[in-house]
Amino acid sequence: MDARMLEPMQAGDRVEVMVAERLAWKGVLLAYIVPFVVMLAVIAGLEWVLQSEAVIGTIALCAVAVYYLILSLFRKRLQKQFSFTARKL
């Protein structure tokens, strides 16, 4: 993670890390909302085909794991989009 520092800092300094509100919402969307929607969509879709809730739940969790794996493949691209600012407290 790269952060733009508003003033010189040293290791051990107490800091406040800030991010633009738009980027914060994008982070919430990518980290929580999209995986939740993926899980619900898989569960809803598989309820029509499968009878076992355990199998449906396992497949839904695996789908979320695949989503996070795909997200991690785009880590460098996402790091370029997210910028943080740090300032001393």
C-alpha positions in Angstrom: 0.0 0.0 0.0 1.3 3.4 -0.9 0.3 6.5 1.0 0.9 10.1 0.3 2.3 11.8 3.5 1.2 15.3 4.3 4.3 15.8 6.5 7.5 13.9 7.3 7.0 10.8 9.5 9.1 8.2 11.1 8.4 4.6 12.2 6.3 4.6 15.4 4.5 7.9 14.7 0.8 7.8 15.4 -1.0 8.6 12.1 -4.4 8.9 10.6 -4.9 7.2 7.2 -7.5 8.8 4.9 -9.1 7.7 1.7 -11.5 9.5 -0.6 -15.1 8.7 0.2 -15.7 7.5 -3.4 -12.8 5.0 -3.1 -14.0 3.9 0.3 -17.4 3.0 -1.2 -15.7 1.2 -4.0 -13.7 -0.9 -1.5 -16.9 -1.8 0.4 -18.6 -2.8 -2.9 -15.7 -5.0 -4.0 -15.0 -6.5 -0.6 -18.5 -7.1 0.8 -21.4 -6.3 -1.5 -20.4 -8.1 -4.7 -19.3 -11.4 -2.9 -22.7 -11.3 -1.0 -24.6 -10.9 -4.3 -22.5 -13.7 -5.8 -23.3 -16.0 -2.9 -27.1 -15.2 -3.1 -27.2 -15.7 -6.8 -25.5 -19.1 -6.6 -27.8 -20.2 -3.8 -30.9 -19.0 -5.7 -29.8 -20.6 -8.9 -28.9 -23.9 -7.4 -32.1 -24.3 -5.3 -33.9 -25.0 -8.6 -31.4 -27.8 -9.5 -30.2 -29.3 -6.2 -32.0 -30.5 -3.1 -29.1 -30.7 -0.7 -28.6 -27.4 1.3 -25.2 -28.5 2.3 -24.1 -29.0 -1.3 -25.6 -25.6 -2.3 -23.9 -23.9 0.6 -20.6 -25.4 -0.2 -20.8 -24.5 -3.8 -21.8 -20.9 -2.9 -18.8 -20.5 -0.6 -16.6 -21.9 -3.3 -18.0 -19.3 -5.7 -17.2 -16.5 -3.3 -13.7 -18.0 -2.9 -13.3 -17.9 -6.7 -14.5 -14.3 -6.7 -11.8 -13.3 -4.1 -9.2 -15.3 -6.1 -10.1 -13.4 -9.3 -10.0 -10.1 -7.3 -6.5 -10.9 -6.1 -5.4 -11.4 -9.7 -6.3 -7.7 -10.3 -4.5 -6.6 -7.1 -1.9 -4.4 -8.9 -4.6 -2.7 -11.0 -6.7 -2.1 -7.9 -3.7 -0.7 -6.0 -3.2 1.9 -8.7 -6.8 3.0 -8.3 -6.8 3.3 -4.5 -4.7 6.1 -3.0 -4.3 6.9 0.7 -3.2 10.0 2.5 -1.5 9.8 5.9 -1.0 12.6 8.5 0.4 12.8 12.0 -2.0 12.9 14.9 
